[in-house]
Amino acid sequence: MLLLTAALLTLALSCTKPEEEVVSEIIVSPESWNIYVTHMLFEAEPSSQFFSFTATAPWSASPQWFGDESDWLSLDPSSGGAGTFNMKVTVKENPNYTDRQAGVNMKCGTAGASFYIYQNRTNAQ
């Protein structure tokens, strides 16, 4: 009886399917493709735009600051599991007389994607 149980357990374990490896990638939606290959442009006023994509595994996004200023843009959501997302990119008002720029770096497992944010300067009066 013990031999039969061991044989059935071995058979059951050998018949289980190996886990499929999940390929991690970020797939940019067609409506956001132009942003991905060029940039997202904002005027000096505070405003928001969306970046749409599908992630095949857990992902995260973070700003990369260029220049002295930081904390003038936010991402919502900035992380998530696998699925389709519309990430809201919001910029604060640019009170400066110079344009500003930042990057958005996205990670999904071993895959990555990035795009640029440009915000126009305040018009001099």
N, C-alpha and C positions, 0 to 999 in steps of 0.2 A: 504494500500500500504506500509506503514511504517512497519507494522507487517510482511508482506511478505518479504521485504528487510532484516529485522533483522533475519528472519528464514533462508533465503538463505545464509546470511553471517555466521551464526552459523553452518550451514551444511557444508559450504566450509571450515571453520576453523577446524571442527572436522574430515574432510576427509583427511587433509594433513598428510603425513607420518612424524612421529617423526624423528629428525635427528639421524642418526646412529653414535654411538660413534666410533671414530677412535682409534684403538689400536696402540699405538706407540711402535715400535720395530726397532732394527737394525738387519738385516739378513746378515750375513757374507757369501760372495760368496764361492763356492767350491775351487776356485783357491787361495783364501786368508785364507782358514780355518787353514792351518798349521801355518801361521803367528799368527793367533788369539790364538791358543792353545799353541804355544811355544813363538816365538819372531821373529823380523825382524833383520837380521844381516848385518852390513856394515863393509867394510874394512876401513882403516884410511883415504883413499882418499875421496874427495867429490863425492857424487853420489846420485842417487834417485831410489826408488822402489815404487810400487803401492799397495794400500790396497783397495780391491773392496767390496762393500756392497750395500744393498738396505735399505733405511730408509722409514718408512711408514708415517712419519710426519716431520716437521722441525727438524733439527739436528745441533749439533755443536761438534767440536773436539778441544782439547787443549793439549799441552805437559805438562807432570808432570816431573819436573826436580829432579834428584837424584844426590846429590853431590853439589859442589861449582859452577860448570859451568852451564850456561844456554844460551839459544839463539843459540844453535848449530844445531838445526833441525827446519824445517818448514813444514807446512801442507798446501796443496793446492788442492781443496778448504778446508777451515776449518769450513764451515757451508753451509747449503742449505735447500731446501724444501724437500718434499717427492720425492723419485725417486731413481735411481740406479747411483752410483758414483764410480769413480776410484780416490781415494785420493792419490796424489803424496806426498811421504815422502822424503824430501831432507835433507841430512846431510852435514855440512861443514867439512873441513879437520880436523882430530884429530891430533894436533901437540904434544900431550902429550905422555909420556911413560907409561900411564895407560889407560886401557879400560874405556869407559864411557857408561852410560845407562840412559834411560828416559822411561817414560810411555806415552801412548797416551790415554786420557780419552775421550770417546764419549758419548753424551747425545742425546736422542730422546724422548721428552716428559718425561715420568716417567721411561723410559727404559735407560739402559746404557751398554756400552761395553768398554773394554780396552785391549791394547796389549803393549808389551814391545819392545823397540829399544835398540840394543847393537851395539856399534861401537868399533872395535879393536883399539889398541894403535899403535902409530908410532913405527916402528922397530928402536931400538937403533943402532947406527952406531959405 
